Amino acid sequence: METQFQSKDADGHRELRLTSADGTNRLTLDFVLNLTGRLLALRDDAKPLILTGGEQFFSAGADLSEIQALTASPAFDFARAGQRLMTTIAHFPAPVYAAIRGYCMGGGLDLALACHQRIAAPNAVFGHRGAALGLVTGWGGTQRLPRLVGKSTALAIFAAAEKIDAEQALRIGLIDGVAEDPVTEAARRIQLASAHYV
């Protein structure tokens, strides 16, 4: 089942929630293109955005069965589509917050890294297993992660395919906060930031 998203307008911000039938919120090509289109459509009326997932998965990353079926040219197109999504998030004209529960892996971590801030629940787990599978992310994570946590720590996450819990992620600077309800905390930060401009 394709991963999709639910959109909800709230007071002063919008929420986009990743959803899939199996709950893993894998980033298929269809999802990547749809989310990019949605974000581009929102740019003219840009409100701060909270991007979140389910209780057990923010996103398990790209669909490996889809990737394994790609030949060279479609694989390049998929990488470019993912890069365009991450760039669209990074350059969105309003702040984008990732509110993360559960697993945030592979392309899901790339998605979170493209956001301007990351708030995680205590059960959040971060990692990039690409190296263990003979894959290297083409969605910008190899550039964004070292900027946040430093080259040596980023290399350990990528090359050793290490998993990191929320406490460690906060300590190394991968995330900006830990909260039992990361969506509520992201909304609080949005309201606090907007109050400074009133």
Secondary structure, DSSP 8 states (H G I E B T S, - for coil): ---EEEEEEETTEEEEEEE-TTSS-EE-HHHHHHHHHHHHHHGGG---EEEE--SSEEE-EE-HHHHHT--HHHHHHHHHHHHHHHHHHHT-SS-EEEEE-SEEETHHHHHHHHSSEEEE-TT-EEE-TTGGGT----SSHHHHHHHHH-HHHHHHHHHS--EEEHHHHHHHTS-SEE-SSHHHHHHHHHHHHHHTT-
